[in-house]
Amino acid sequence: MNMAASHARGKVPADKIFGANAKAVEAIGKYGKDKVTNGTQGVLLDDTGTLVCLPTVEKVLRNVSTPDLIGYAPIRGLADFLTNVIDFTLGDYRPDAYIQSIATAGGCGALHHAIWNYSEIGDTVLTTDWFWSPYRVLCKDALRQLDVFALFDENNNFNLQNFSSKTAAVLQKQESVLIILNTPAHNPTGYSLSDSDWDAVIDDCRSHAKTGKRITLVVDVAYLDFTGNADSRKFFQKFSNLPPNIFVIMAASMSKSFTMYGQRTGAMIGISSDQEAITEFVNVNEYTSRATWSNINRGAMKTLATICQDKPLLAQVQKERNEFLQLIQGRAAIFTSEAQQIGLNILPYIAGFFLTVPSDRPEEICNKLHDANVFLVPLDKGVRMAVCAMPTNKFPGLAKTIKEAIQAVEKQ
C-alpha cells in the first residue's frame, strides 16, 4: 500500500557521490587506507588523508560563547553575519545595486529557496549539461524539471549559442526562467567562465529580458575561494544596473571557504536594480526558511562574523586557505600534465576541487577502476575525481590507470 502522497511516491535516496564513497570506505576497511584511492567526496583532505579544518576557523569556533553556540538564531540570520557574508563574498567588487542576504542551510539551502521561490511549479529550470547532481534532486522534489544547455562548444569554450537558444526555448513556454551557473571553479569540471564569457551571458540575458519576461540568474559560488585568482570576484560588478526583470542570487557557502561542511551554514545574496524586488526577496525567503528549517546554525554564523570583523584573523584564515589551495593546484598539475602526456581526454580545468574525464560509459569505467582500488564518481557523461580529497602521492600514474580502465571497457 502506498501511504505517501502521489507527488512523493517513487522517491529513493540514491546519491552516486555518497554511494561511491561508501564503496571506497568498504575497500579501505578491507585493504587499508594506503592501498585505496578515494576521489569521491568534495571535502578537503591533507596529504595524510585527514579532513582539514582551517586552524584559525577551528580556534574561533571553539571560542564562541555558549549562548551563541547553542541559542536560536533569528530566522533571517544574525545581523552581523548577514552584513559580513555580503562583504566577504563580494569583496572589492560590489555591484551598483540593491543587495540583501538571507542565511541558509549551506549553499544547498540557497539553491532550494531559489528554485522554490523563483520558479513556478511545473517550470523548467536551466543549468549546464555538466552539473552537480543534487540540482536535479532539488528540482524534482520541488515539482520542477531540470533542463540543460551545452557548457562547452566544439573548441571547449563556453557555448554561448546553446545557452542563448535554450534560454529562448524555455521562455517561449513559460513566463520566467531560473538559470543556475556554477562558477568559478565549476563542479564537476573545474572550469570558470571568463570575463568575456560573463559579458556575453549578461548581454544575452538583457536581450531576453526585453520581452518583459523574468530572468533569475543563480550563481553558485561554493568554490569561489579556491580559484587562485585574485580577480575571481571581478565579474560581480557586471551585475550593476541590470534591468528590473533580471534578478541575481548568489548561493554562498561556509562549507568550502571556511571548511565547515557539516555546520550547514551559507547564504543567498539577492542583487537587483529594483528596491521592491529586494524587499520581496527578504520576505519570501525568510518565510520559506520558517517553513523548512526555521533557523540555522548560530555558532557558525557567529564564527564567520567574528573572523570577517577582525582583519588580522581574516588575513590568517586567508593565508591558511591559500596553503591548501596550493596543495590542490599541485595535485591537479600532476594529473593534467600526465593526462596530456598520455593523451587522456579531460574537460577544461582551471581551478577548484574537481576534474572530469568525459565518457559515454562512466559506470563501467568506475567499476573497472575498483579492480585497482580507485574509487571515483560516475556522472551522466563522464567520471569525476575530487582532487581536493586525494593525497598528492595518489596522483602519479593515476591518469594512466584511468586510461587503461577506459581501454579495457572499450574492448568489452
Secondary structure, DSSP 4 states (H G I P E B T S, - for coil): ---S-GGGTT-----HHHHHHHHHHHHHHHH-GGG-EE--S---B-TTSPBP--HHHHHHHHTS-HHHHHS---SS--HHHHHHHHHHHHTT---SSEEEEEEESHHHHHHHHHHHHHS-TTPEEEEESS--THHHHHHHHTT-EEEEE-SB-TTSSB-HHHHHHHHHHHHHHSSEEEEEEE-SS-TTT-----HHHHHHHHHHHHHHHTTS-EEEEEEE-TTGGGS--TTTTGGGGGGTT--TTEEEEEEEEHHHHT--GGG--EEEEEEES-HHHHHHHHHHHHHHHHHHTSS--HHHHHHHHHHHT-HHHHHHHHHHHHHHHHHHHHHHHHHHHHHHHHT-------SSSEEEEE-S-HHHHHHHHGGGTEE-EE-SSEEEEETTTS-GGG-TTHHHHHHHHHHHHHH-
